Amino acid sequence: MRLKTSGKLIILILVIGGAFGAYKMWGSNLTALLPGSQERNSTVPVKIDLPDGPGINSDGDGGDVTMPTAELANISGPQIRWLHWAWNAQMGLMFANGGKETTAGSLMAKKNVSIKFTRQDDVSKMQESLIAFASQLKNGTSQPTNGAHFVTIMGDGSPAFLTAVNAQLRKLGPEYRAKVIACIGYSRGEDKFMGPESWKTNPSASKGGVVSGYIGDGDWNIAMKWLGDNGLKNNPDEKTWDPDALNWINTSDYIDAAQKYITGYTETRPVVKNGKRTGQTKTIKVNGVVTWTPGDVQVASEKGGLVSIVSTKEYNYQMPCTIIGIDKWMRSNRQTVENMLAAIFEGGRAIKGSQSAFLKGAAINAEVFGEKDADADYWARYFTVQREKDKQGLTVELGGSSVNDLTDGLVTFGLVRGAANLFGATYNGFGDVLKQQYPDRFPTYDSLDSILDTSYMKNLSARSSGASSTVAVKDRIETPTTRPAGGGKKISTLQMNIPFNTGSAQFAPLAGAQLQKLQRQLLIASNTIVEVHGHTDNVGSPDKNMQLSEDRAFAVKKWLENKFPLNFPKGRISVFAKGQSNPLASNATAQGKATNRRVEIILRSGG
């Protein structure tokens, strides 16, 4: 997605519980350079429990699609005001409306719903608009003229967004809470973590690396997920340098992040080890970037030398495009809200199944977003991932989004039999990692149950023929079930301590929590092949241990496939038996043997 300088997620620096709009800058404490001075210790980010599922993006049946006209529609009733970013994942919504305001012949007009779009890149102003709307509603105006009815933001940013805004809305009453009601698309590649190719082949090579980025936004989240999966530390203090962790240069926006790499930006910082200053300093230079289109295009064309370590192409369900509104108004206007959602999902279906609708949607995006140098051809081109050569001849991947129809929307919230709640996993996962990495700035977040209302989606499903059927989903699943040519590049290795009964492939009583953790770990990376590698200690014969390691790996595979068959289809998970051949520690001690009895999960790119 493309935002202006104010950026995507400035709300991640909100002081939760403080006055709304009060901000705390990311680190301006100029502690004296003293050996032994205590700093925030670098830690491995919590493994992010995030969604995986069918990457439904195309090959839908658009049906008979009628193009919206340029003429404004004449619709009775109030006009819905909507704040949004410039993001291709909203193309179904934009097509459904026909333009900045609802046009004649559009899907929205046919549902008797009128919407006016306003681009708003400043997240705090989105929050202020929801509060202004709810305040007027509280004062007795059933159809407020202040603020906005709805905003669209990324799901992995919703814990911070909603916790901050609801801290104020709760003062009006519990019924004025802001809630998520739908997901209408995804980032599917354009948001990425870029670094030297050596980091991709050997994640440990990133230790001591310096990455420029807007700390707390979705691209930073991608790096946190990758670090956690690979057991690598993150240094949460962007004023120090830790040789054993990934370090950060905090930037004002995604373009600044790209330019700091391009210009060879340097800083001199105190060195820390295990959270304490050593008394030394080091001049550091940016050698990695978290950004999104067109920041990645600038890196590639102006300097090059970086590859996509991982992106929302692999972490396919990290960034859902979510709709947020005020609970009381939505419940009082349920029919309007459900008609609106029906039109949006019909728009998504049209974009997925009709080339003419897709091109029209790209043209509407260009009109509504008003992004400089981004015409209809731009939005059409970068809707899908593009492979291009950078200035140094490396192949880079740019762009990538998707839109949802009703079936996709139901899958997102686990409203289809056999599917996990993908949004819920995203919400809780990134809420947890922010609490862990920045507890002073982000001590808590609202519970999932308090901010999510799926009743509108359920009602649409009840009125739709076959949208929630397992067959409807399976027919369009794009999760890889076979290895790509060359086996696929390794993305990360998860070390899982899943306990088994002694000498058996039966799970021990405490295995449940670890299995749930593993399942949630894998949920985000839908476009990956999963390898389960079984390992044992050296007790018993090598042949028996080889068989035991295979049996245990198969037990994990079977558990995942049975738990959520839509998220883990047959063929996606492969089993490898290693027996006692690859110990991590000496088998001479009980602790070493326990370390060696393990299951390793390797994620490889699915294509």
C-alpha positions as CSV (number, residue, x, y, z in Angstrom):
1,M,0.0,0.0,0.0
2,R,1.2,3.6,-0.5
3,L,0.9,6.3,2.1
4,K,2.2,9.8,2.3
5,T,4.8,11.0,4.8
6,S,2.5,10.7,7.8
7,G,2.6,7.0,7.2
8,K,0.6,3.9,8.1
9,L,0.8,3.2,11.7
10,I,1.9,6.2,13.8
11,I,-0.6,4.9,16.3
12,L,1.9,2.3,17.4
13,I,3.7,5.0,19.3
14,L,0.6,6.0,21.2
15,V,0.9,5.9,25.0
16,I,-2.0,3.5,25.7
17,G,-4.1,4.7,28.6
18,G,-2.9,8.3,28.2
19,A,-4.9,11.1,26.6
20,F,-6.0,10.4,23.1
21,G,-3.5,11.9,20.7
22,A,-0.7,12.1,23.2
23,Y,2.4,10.6,21.7
24,K,5.7,9.4,23.1
25,M,8.7,9.6,20.7
26,W,10.7,6.5,20.1
27,G,13.7,7.1,22.2
28,S,15.2,10.4,22.9
29,N,17.0,9.5,26.2
30,L,20.6,10.6,25.9
31,T,21.9,8.3,28.7
32,A,25.6,8.9,29.4
33,L,28.0,6.5,27.8
34,L,29.0,4.5,30.8
35,P,30.2,0.9,30.9
36,G,27.6,-1.3,32.5
37,S,24.7,1.2,32.0
38,Q,21.6,-0.8,31.9
39,E,19.5,-0.8,28.6
40,R,16.6,-2.7,27.3
41,N,17.9,-6.2,26.6
42,S,17.7,-7.5,23.0
43,T,15.3,-10.4,22.9
44,V,14.0,-12.9,20.4
45,P,10.5,-11.6,19.4
46,V,7.7,-13.8,20.5
47,K,6.8,-16.2,17.8
48,I,3.9,-14.5,16.1
49,D,0.7,-16.7,16.1
50,L,-0.6,-15.7,12.7
51,P,-2.8,-16.8,9.9
52,D,-2.4,-19.2,7.1
53,G,-5.0,-20.3,4.7
54,P,-6.2,-20.4,1.1
55,G,-4.6,-17.6,-0.8
56,I,-7.6,-16.8,-2.9
57,N,-6.8,-14.1,-5.3
58,S,-8.0,-15.0,-8.8
59,D,-9.8,-17.4,-11.0
60,G,-13.1,-16.5,-9.6
61,D,-16.3,-16.3,-11.6
62,G,-17.1,-12.7,-12.0
63,G,-20.6,-13.5,-13.4
64,D,-22.4,-10.8,-15.4
65,V,-20.7,-7.6,-14.5
66,T,-22.3,-4.2,-15.1
67,M,-19.8,-1.4,-15.2
68,P,-20.5,1.7,-13.0
69,T,-21.1,4.9,-14.8
70,A,-19.4,8.3,-14.2
71,E,-22.8,9.9,-13.2
72,L,-23.5,10.3,-9.5
73,A,-26.3,8.1,-8.2
74,N,-29.4,9.6,-6.7
75,I,-29.9,7.7,-3.5
76,S,-32.2,8.4,-0.6
77,G,-30.9,8.3,2.9
78,P,-27.7,9.5,4.5
79,Q,-24.3,9.4,2.8
80,I,-21.7,7.2,4.5
81,R,-18.3,8.9,4.9
82,W,-15.3,6.6,4.6
83,L,-11.6,7.3,5.3
84,H,-9.0,5.1,3.5
85,W,-5.4,4.7,2.4
86,A,-4.1,4.2,-1.1
87,W,-4.1,0.4,-1.1
88,N,-4.9,-2.0,-4.0
89,A,-6.6,-4.4,-1.6
90,Q,-9.6,-2.0,-1.6
91,M,-10.2,-2.4,-5.3
92,G,-13.3,-4.4,-4.8
93,L,-14.7,-1.7,-2.6
94,M,-13.7,1.1,-5.1
95,F,-15.3,-0.8,-8.0
96,A,-18.5,-1.4,-6.0
97,N,-18.8,2.4,-5.4
98,G,-17.9,3.5,-8.9
99,G,-15.8,6.5,-7.8
100,K,-15.1,9.0,-5.0
101,E,-18.9,9.1,-4.5
102,T,-21.4,6.4,-5.4
103,T,-22.2,6.4,-9.1
104,A,-25.2,5.4,-11.1
105,G,-25.2,1.7,-12.1
106,S,-22.7,0.8,-9.4
107,L,-23.2,-2.2,-7.1
108,M,-23.5,0.1,-4.2
109,A,-26.2,2.1,-5.9
110,K,-28.1,-1.1,-6.6
111,K,-28.1,-1.8,-2.9
112,N,-29.3,1.8,-2.2
113,V,-26.1,2.7,-0.3
114,S,-24.3,6.0,-0.8
115,I,-20.6,6.3,0.1
116,K,-18.1,9.2,-0.1
117,F,-14.4,8.4,0.1
118,T,-11.7,10.6,1.5
119,R,-8.1,9.6,1.5
120,Q,-6.5,10.0,4.9
121,D,-2.9,8.8,5.5
122,D,-2.7,10.2,9.1
123,V,-4.0,7.4,11.4
124,S,-4.5,9.8,14.3
125,K,-7.0,11.7,12.2
126,M,-8.8,8.5,11.4
127,Q,-9.1,7.9,15.1
128,E,-10.3,11.4,15.7
129,S,-13.0,11.1,13.1
130,L,-14.4,7.9,14.7
131,I,-14.5,9.7,18.0
132,A,-16.2,12.8,16.6
133,F,-18.8,10.6,14.9
134,A,-19.5,8.6,18.1
135,S,-19.6,11.7,20.2
136,Q,-22.3,13.3,18.0
137,L,-24.2,9.9,18.0
138,K,-24.0,9.9,21.9
139,N,-25.5,13.4,21.9
140,G,-28.7,12.2,20.2
141,T,-28.0,12.6,16.5
142,S,-29.0,9.3,14.8
143,Q,-27.1,10.1,11.6
144,P,-24.0,12.2,12.6
145,T,-22.6,14.7,10.2
146,N,-19.3,14.9,12.0
147,G,-16.4,12.5,11.5
148,A,-16.5,9.3,9.5
149,H,-18.7,6.2,9.6
150,F,-15.9,3.8,8.6
151,V,-12.2,3.5,8.1
152,T,-10.1,0.8,6.5
153,I,-6.7,-0.2,8.0
154,M,-4.4,-3.2,8.1
155,G,-5.4,-6.0,10.5
156,D,-1.9,-6.3,12.0
157,G,-2.1,-2.7,13.1
158,S,-5.6,-3.0,14.6
159,P,-4.5,-3.9,18.1
160,A,-2.8,-0.6,18.6
161,F,-5.4,1.4,16.6
162,L,-8.4,0.0,18.4
163,T,-7.0,0.0,21.9
164,A,-6.1,3.7,21.6
165,V,-9.4,4.8,20.1
166,N,-11.6,2.6,22.4
167,A,-9.9,4.0,25.5
168,Q,-11.7,7.2,24.6
169,L,-14.9,5.7,23.2
170,R,-15.5,3.7,26.3
171,K,-16.1,7.0,28.1
172,L,-19.2,7.4,26.0
173,G,-20.5,3.9,26.9
174,P,-19.7,0.3,25.9
175,E,-22.0,0.5,22.9
176,Y,-19.8,3.1,21.2
177,R,-16.8,0.9,20.9
178,A,-15.1,0.7,17.5
179,K,-15.2,-2.8,16.0
180,V,-13.9,-4.8,13.0
181,I,-16.8,-6.2,10.9
182,A,-15.1,-7.4,7.7
183,C,-11.9,-8.0,5.7
184,I,-12.1,-7.0,2.1
185,G,-8.6,-7.8,0.8
186,Y,-4.9,-8.4,1.6
187,S,-1.4,-7.2,1.0
188,R,0.1,-10.1,-0.9
189,G,3.8,-9.2,-1.6
190,E,4.2,-5.4,-1.7
191,D,5.1,-5.1,2.0
192,K,8.5,-6.6,2.6
193,F,11.8,-7.0,4.6
194,M,14.8,-6.4,2.3
195,G,18.4,-7.3,3.1
196,P,21.6,-8.8,1.7
197,E,21.1,-12.1,0.0
198,S,23.3,-13.7,2.8
199,W,20.6,-13.0,5.3
200,K,18.1,-15.0,3.2
201,T,20.4,-18.0,2.9
202,N,21.7,-17.8,6.5
203,P,19.5,-15.8,8.9
204,S,22.2,-15.7,11.6
205,A,24.2,-13.5,9.2
206,S,21.8,-10.7,10.1
207,K,23.2,-10.4,13.6
208,G,24.5,-6.9,14.0
209,G,22.7,-5.8,10.9
210,V,21.1,-2.4,10.7
211,V,17.7,-2.0,9.1
212,S,16.0,1.3,8.3
213,G,12.2,1.5,8.7
214,Y,9.2,3.0,10.4
215,I,9.2,1.1,13.7
216,G,5.8,-0.5,14.4
217,D,4.3,-0.6,11.0
218,G,3.4,-3.7,9.0
219,D,6.8,-4.1,7.4
220,W,8.5,-3.9,10.8
221,N,6.0,-6.7,11.8
222,I,7.3,-8.8,8.9
223,A,10.8,-8.6,10.3
224,M,9.6,-9.4,13.8
225,K,7.9,-12.5,12.5
226,W,11.0,-13.6,10.7
227,L,13.3,-13.0,13.7
228,G,11.0,-14.9,16.0
229,D,10.7,-17.9,13.6
230,N,14.5,-18.1,13.3
231,G,15.2,-17.6,17.0
232,L,17.1,-14.3,16.5
233,K,17.1,-11.3,18.7
234,N,15.7,-7.9,18.1
235,N,17.2,-4.8,19.7
236,P,14.3,-2.6,20.7
237,D,16.4,0.4,21.4
238,E,17.1,2.4,18.2
239,K,19.8,4.5,20.1
240,T,22.2,1.6,20.6
241,W,23.9,-1.2,18.6
242,D,23.9,-4.8,19.6
243,P,26.2,-7.2,17.7
244,D,24.0,-10.2,18.6
245,A,20.7,-8.7,17.4
246,L,19.0,-7.0,14.5
247,N,19.2,-3.2,15.0
248,W,17.0,-0.4,13.8
249,I,17.2,3.1,12.3
250,N,13.8,4.6,12.9
251,T,12.6,6.7,9.9
252,S,9.7,9.1,9.3
253,D,8.1,7.0,6.6
254,Y,8.7,4.2,4.1
255,I,10.4,6.6,1.5
256,D,12.8,7.8,4.2
257,A,13.6,4.2,5.0
258,A,14.5,3.5,1.4
259,Q,16.5,6.7,1.0
260,K,18.6,6.0,4.1
261,Y,19.8,2.8,2.5
262,I,20.3,4.4,-0.9
263,T,22.4,7.3,0.5
264,G,24.5,5.1,2.8
265,Y,23.2,6.7,6.0
266,T,25.4,6.2,9.1
267,E,25.2,6.8,12.9
268,T,27.6,6.4,15.8
269,R,26.0,4.5,18.7
270,P,27.0,3.0,22.1
271,V,27.6,-0.7,21.9
272,V,25.5,-3.0,24.2
273,K,25.9,-6.6,25.2
274,N,23.2,-8.4,27.1
275,G,21.4,-5.2,27.8
276,K,24.4,-3.3,29.2
277,R,26.6,-0.7,27.6
278,T,30.2,-1.8,27.0
279,G,31.7,1.7,27.0
280,Q,32.5,1.4,23.3
281,T,30.9,3.1,20.3
282,K,30.5,1.9,16.7
283,T,29.6,3.7,13.5
284,I,26.8,1.8,11.9
285,K,25.5,1.9,8.3
286,V,22.1,0.9,7.0
287,N,22.3,-2.5,5.2
288,G,18.6,-3.5,5.2
289,V,15.2,-1.9,4.7
290,V,11.6,-2.6,5.6
291,T,9.3,-0.8,3.1
292,W,6.6,-1.2,0.6
293,T,5.9,-0.1,-3.0
294,P,7.2,2.3,-4.2
295,G,10.0,2.3,-1.6
296,D,11.1,-1.1,-2.8
297,V,11.2,0.2,-6.4
298,Q,13.4,3.0,-5.3
299,V,15.8,0.7,-3.6
300,A,16.0,-1.5,-6.6
301,S,16.3,1.2,-9.3
302,E,18.6,3.7,-7.4
303,K,21.0,1.4,-5.6
304,G,20.1,-2.3,-5.7
305,G,21.9,-5.0,-3.8
306,L,19.1,-6.1,-1.5
307,V,16.6,-8.9,-2.0
308,S,13.3,-9.7,-0.4
309,I,14.1,-11.7,2.7
310,V,10.4,-12.3,3.3
311,S,7.2,-10.4,2.4
312,T,3.5,-10.7,2.5
313,K,3.8,-13.0,-0.5
314,E,5.0,-15.7,1.9
315,Y,3.3,-14.2,5.1
316,N,0.1,-14.2,3.1
317,Y,-2.4,-13.5,5.8
318,Q,-0.5,-10.9,7.9
319,M,-2.1,-7.8,6.4
320,P,-5.9,-8.1,6.0
321,C,-7.6,-4.9,4.9
322,T,-10.2,-4.5,7.7
323,I,-13.3,-2.3,8.0
324,I,-13.8,-0.6,11.3
325,G,-16.9,1.3,12.5
326,I,-18.8,2.4,15.6
327,D,-20.8,-0.5,17.1
328,K,-24.0,1.4,18.1
329,W,-24.5,3.0,14.7
330,M,-23.8,-0.3,12.8
331,R,-26.3,-2.2,14.9
332,S,-28.9,0.5,14.5
333,N,-28.3,0.5,10.7
334,R,-27.8,-3.2,10.2
335,Q,-29.5,-3.5,6.9
336,T,-27.5,-0.7,5.4
337,V,-24.3,-2.2,6.7
338,E,-25.1,-5.6,5.3
339,N,-26.1,-4.2,2.0
340,M,-22.9,-2.3,1.9
341,L,-20.8,-5.4,2.6
342,A,-22.8,-7.4,0.1
343,A,-21.9,-4.8,-2.6
344,I,-18.2,-4.8,-1.6
345,F,-17.9,-8.6,-1.8
346,E,-19.7,-8.6,-5.1
347,G,-17.2,-6.0,-6.3
348,G,-14.4,-8.3,-5.1
349,R,-15.9,-11.2,-7.0
350,A,-16.1,-9.0,-10.1
351,I,-12.5,-7.9,-9.8
352,K,-11.4,-11.6,-9.4
353,G,-13.4,-12.9,-12.3
354,S,-13.7,-10.2,-14.9
355,Q,-10.7,-8.5,-16.7
356,S,-12.9,-5.5,-17.7
357,A,-14.0,-5.1,-14.1
358,F,-10.4,-5.3,-13.0
359,L,-9.2,-2.6,-15.4
360,K,-12.2,-0.4,-14.4
361,G,-11.3,-1.0,-10.7
362,A,-7.7,0.1,-11.4
363,A,-9.0,3.3,-13.1
364,I,-11.2,4.0,-10.1
365,N,-8.3,3.4,-7.8
366,A,-6.2,6.0,-9.7
367,E,-9.1,8.5,-9.4
368,V,-9.9,8.0,-5.8
369,F,-6.4,7.6,-4.4
370,G,-4.9,10.6,-6.3
371,E,-1.4,9.3,-6.0
372,K,1.2,11.2,-8.0
373,D,2.6,9.3,-11.0
374,A,0.3,6.4,-10.4
375,D,-2.3,6.0,-13.1
376,A,-4.6,3.1,-13.9
377,D,-1.9,1.2,-15.5
378,Y,0.3,1.5,-12.4
379,W,-2.5,0.1,-10.1
380,A,-3.2,-2.7,-12.5
381,R,0.5,-3.6,-12.9
382,Y,1.3,-3.7,-9.2
383,F,-1.8,-5.5,-8.2
384,T,0.1,-8.7,-8.8
385,V,3.8,-9.4,-7.9
386,Q,6.2,-8.2,-10.5
387,R,9.7,-9.6,-10.9
388,E,12.2,-7.0,-12.1
389,K,16.0,-6.5,-12.2
390,D,17.5,-4.0,-9.8
391,K,20.5,-1.7,-10.5
392,Q,23.0,-4.4,-9.6
393,G,21.2,-7.1,-11.7
394,L,19.5,-8.9,-8.8
395,T,15.9,-10.1,-9.3
396,V,13.5,-8.3,-7.0
397,E,9.8,-8.8,-6.5
398,L,7.5,-5.7,-6.3
399,G,3.8,-5.2,-5.6
400,G,1.1,-7.7,-4.9
401,S,-2.4,-7.4,-3.4
402,S,-5.7,-9.3,-3.4
403,V,-9.4,-8.6,-3.0
404,N,-12.0,-10.7,-1.2
405,D,-15.4,-12.0,-2.2
406,L,-17.8,-13.3,0.4
407,T,-16.2,-16.7,0.6
408,D,-12.8,-15.2,1.2
409,G,-14.2,-13.0,3.9
410,L,-15.8,-15.9,5.7
411,V,-12.5,-17.8,5.6
412,T,-10.7,-14.9,7.1
413,F,-12.8,-15.1,10.3
414,G,-12.9,-18.9,10.5
415,L,-16.6,-18.9,9.5
416,V,-16.1,-21.9,7.2
417,R,-15.9,-25.4,8.6
418,G,-12.3,-26.6,9.0
419,A,-10.8,-23.1,8.8
420,A,-9.0,-21.1,11.5
421,N,-9.8,-17.5,12.5
422,L,-7.1,-15.9,10.5
423,F,-7.8,-12.4,11.6
424,G,-7.9,-13.4,15.2
425,A,-4.5,-15.0,14.9
426,T,-3.1,-11.9,13.3
427,Y,-4.6,-9.6,15.9
428,N,-3.4,-11.5,18.9
429,G,0.0,-12.3,17.3
430,F,1.1,-8.7,16.6
431,G,-0.5,-7.4,19.8
432,D,1.7,-9.8,21.7
433,V,4.9,-8.9,19.9
434,L,4.4,-5.2,20.5
435,K,3.7,-5.8,24.2
436,Q,6.9,-7.9,24.4
437,Q,9.2,-5.6,22.5
438,Y,7.8,-2.2,23.8
439,P,6.0,-2.8,27.1
440,D,6.4,0.8,28.2
441,R,4.8,2.1,25.1
442,F,2.4,-0.7,24.5
443,P,1.4,-2.3,27.8
444,T,-1.9,-3.9,26.7
445,Y,-4.4,-4.2,23.9
446,D,-8.2,-4.9,23.7
447,S,-9.3,-8.5,23.6
448,L,-10.3,-10.0,20.3
449,D,-13.9,-10.7,21.5
450,S,-14.4,-7.0,22.4
451,I,-13.4,-5.6,19.0
452,L,-14.8,-8.1,16.5
453,D,-18.4,-8.5,15.3
454,T,-18.9,-11.3,12.7
455,S,-22.7,-11.1,12.9
456,Y,-22.9,-9.1,9.6
457,M,-20.8,-11.7,7.8
458,K,-22.8,-14.5,9.2
459,N,-26.1,-12.9,8.1
460,L,-24.7,-12.5,4.6
461,S,-23.6,-16.1,4.6
462,A,-27.0,-17.3,5.6
463,R,-28.5,-15.5,2.6
464,S,-25.9,-16.6,0.2
465,S,-26.0,-19.9,-1.7
466,G,-22.8,-22.0,-1.1
467,A,-20.5,-19.2,0.0
468,S,-19.7,-20.9,3.2
469,S,-19.5,-24.4,1.9
470,T,-16.2,-26.3,2.2
471,V,-16.4,-27.1,-1.5
472,A,-16.6,-23.4,-2.4
473,V,-13.3,-22.8,-0.6
474,K,-11.5,-25.9,-1.7
475,D,-12.1,-25.2,-5.3
476,R,-10.0,-22.0,-5.0
477,I,-7.3,-22.8,-2.5
478,E,-3.9,-21.6,-3.7
479,T,-1.9,-22.9,-0.7
480,P,1.0,-24.9,-2.3
481,T,0.7,-28.7,-2.1
482,T,3.8,-29.6,-4.2
483,R,7.4,-28.4,-4.1
484,P,8.4,-25.9,-6.6
485,A,11.4,-26.5,-8.9
486,G,14.5,-26.7,-6.8
487,G,12.6,-27.4,-3.6
488,G,11.9,-23.8,-2.7
489,K,14.2,-21.4,-0.8
490,K,14.4,-21.8,3.0
491,I,12.7,-19.0,4.8
492,S,13.0,-20.0,8.5
493,T,13.5,-22.9,10.9
494,L,11.3,-23.3,14.0
495,Q,12.7,-25.3,16.9
496,M,9.7,-26.9,18.6
497,N,9.9,-28.7,22.0
498,I,6.8,-30.9,21.5
499,P,6.9,-33.5,24.3
500,F,6.2,-37.2,23.4
501,N,5.8,-40.2,25.7
502,T,9.1,-42.0,26.2
503,G,10.0,-44.2,23.2
504,S,6.6,-43.4,21.6
505,A,5.0,-41.3,18.9
506,Q,2.1,-40.5,21.3
507,F,2.0,-36.9,22.5
508,A,2.7,-36.3,26.1
509,P,0.0,-34.5,28.2
510,L,1.8,-31.2,27.9
511,A,2.1,-31.3,24.1
512,G,-1.2,-29.6,23.5
513,A,0.0,-26.1,24.2
514,Q,3.1,-26.6,22.0
515,L,1.0,-28.0,19.2
516,Q,-1.4,-25.0,19.4
517,K,1.6,-22.7,19.3
518,L,3.0,-24.4,16.3
519,Q,-0.3,-24.3,14.5
520,R,-0.6,-20.6,15.1
521,Q,3.0,-20.1,14.0
522,L,2.3,-21.6,10.6
523,L,-0.9,-19.8,10.0
524,I,0.6,-16.6,8.6
525,A,2.8,-18.2,6.0
526,S,0.2,-19.6,3.6
527,N,2.5,-19.5,0.5
528,T,5.0,-21.9,2.0
529,I,5.9,-25.6,1.9
530,V,6.2,-27.0,5.5
531,E,8.8,-29.6,6.3
532,V,8.6,-31.5,9.6
533,H,12.0,-32.9,10.7
534,G,12.0,-35.5,13.5
535,H,15.0,-35.9,15.8
536,T,15.9,-38.2,18.7
537,D,18.6,-38.6,21.3
538,N,21.0,-41.6,21.2
539,V,19.1,-43.9,23.5
540,G,18.3,-47.1,21.7
541,S,19.5,-48.4,18.3
542,P,20.0,-46.0,15.4
543,D,17.5,-47.9,13.3
544,K,14.8,-47.7,15.9
545,N,15.5,-44.0,16.5
546,M,15.2,-43.3,12.8
547,Q,11.8,-44.9,12.7
548,L,10.8,-43.2,15.9
549,S,11.7,-39.8,14.6
550,E,9.7,-40.4,11.4
551,D,6.7,-41.6,13.5
552,R,6.8,-38.4,15.6
553,A,7.1,-36.2,12.6
554,F,4.1,-37.9,11.1
555,A,2.2,-37.4,14.3
556,V,2.7,-33.7,14.1
557,K,1.7,-33.6,10.4
558,K,-1.5,-35.6,11.1
559,W,-2.4,-33.3,14.0
560,L,-2.1,-30.2,11.8
561,E,-4.0,-31.6,8.9
562,N,-6.8,-32.9,11.1
563,K,-7.1,-29.7,13.1
564,F,-7.5,-27.3,10.2
565,P,-7.8,-29.2,7.0
566,L,-8.4,-26.1,4.9
567,N,-5.3,-24.4,6.2
568,F,-3.1,-27.5,6.0
569,P,-4.3,-29.3,2.8
570,K,-2.9,-32.7,1.9
571,G,0.5,-32.4,0.2
572,R,1.6,-29.1,1.9
573,I,3.4,-30.8,4.8
574,S,6.3,-33.2,4.2
575,V,8.0,-35.4,6.8
576,F,11.7,-36.1,7.2
577,A,13.3,-38.6,9.6
578,K,16.7,-37.7,11.0
579,G,16.9,-40.0,14.0
580,Q,19.9,-39.3,16.2
581,S,22.1,-38.1,13.3
582,N,21.9,-34.3,14.0
583,P,22.2,-33.6,17.7
584,L,22.2,-30.0,18.9
585,A,23.8,-30.8,22.2
586,S,25.9,-33.6,23.8
587,N,24.0,-36.7,24.6
588,A,26.2,-37.2,27.7
589,T,23.7,-35.3,29.9
590,A,20.0,-35.5,30.5
591,Q,19.6,-31.9,29.4
592,G,21.5,-32.5,26.2
593,K,19.3,-35.5,25.4
594,A,16.2,-33.5,26.1
595,T,17.4,-30.8,23.7
596,N,18.1,-33.4,21.0
597,R,14.5,-34.9,21.2
598,R,12.9,-32.3,19.0
599,V,10.9,-31.5,16.0
600,E,12.2,-28.9,13.6
601,I,9.8,-27.1,11.2
602,I,11.4,-25.7,8.0
603,L,9.4,-23.2,5.9
604,R,10.3,-23.0,2.2
605,S,8.9,-20.6,-0.4
606,G,6.0,-22.2,-2.3
607,G,6.7,-20.5,-5.6
